[in-house]
């Protein structure tokens, strides 16, 4: 009741019950409902938990709705008992004042005169036979509900939600946040990976709709093979390269040096050599520098050595680090020259006359024998 005029009128004669008398304030509290038995006392004694009742919505609140099932007897339907969905909304999304509805009695306390009702119980719990409707391995279309840093929550039907972990979105693309892959409200194809009926949880996957391409990539991106790629990300630790088939590889800064000595930049399309392929961690390490010719590498070493020698000739003070670098470069160049001329050694008159015969498999420049007896 929201207005007393619904019960009494002006100048109407009434029988009342004195409830309280305040002599100090000269006030008397009266009541008329006390002239009739309490509605709860007249409630059907056979009514019990689980029974279905009909009533009218009389009061709405954000947390639920009060339903009058008999004059003076009301029950509360909490918003969580209005739908099997775990995405709780306002009670006004389901009911409004004046609605005639049917509900199920969930609790009944005649002593405290309290009753709780539910309307979702009029429908079958979707998790009752979840393993039959959504068996592991089955494919379905779901709706994206919301994102977290670790994945996407989707709804298969009202009351049945599942999680797609961020690592199960794509075989090839490294997704940093789910919003890069899809959007809220969009449909998405999923595959059921695991069912936890007790906790009402479904583990879903999107990439599992396709075969694992890394089984094929293992035969394509073999170590030492060369492939064309485009640099799509560039930062201090290196670069991310987009290769064919949508797969991504990583290049460290020292392997980004180009033939002219500069470093590769964003959106550069270059050739890369596979340094490492790891199928388990889905990682491909690449190098552009390794694609450069041996002649270029030798010339680059010679140029660096020439600069150091120029400083030395000008009596420039060399640091210990520079001296070590000079020695290393000189040694490297000497070894390269020795390897290039290895096959010609036996044809040189000087070495032929001073080297003692050696076993066929021995090729050592520095094994100079003692002079034969009599020399």
Secondary structure, 3 states (H helix, E strand, C coil): CCCHHHCCCCCCCCCCEEEEEECCCCEEEEECHHHCCCHHHHCCCCCCCCCEEEEEEEEEECCEEEEEEECCEEEEEEHHHCCCCCCCCCHHHCCCCCCEEEEEEEEEECCCCEEEEECHHHCCCCCCCHHHHCCCCCEEEEEEEEEECCEEEEEEECCEEEEEEHHHCCCCCCCCCHHHCCCCCCEEEEEEEEEECCCCEEEEECHHHCCCCHHHHHHHCCCCCEEEEEEEEEECCEEEEECHHHCEEEECHHHCECCCCCECCCCCEEEEEEEEEECCCCEEEEECHHHCCHHHHHHHHHHHHHHHHHHHHCCCCCCHHHHHHHHHHHHHHHHHHHHHCHHHHHHCHHHHHHCCCCCCCCCCCCCCCCCCCCC
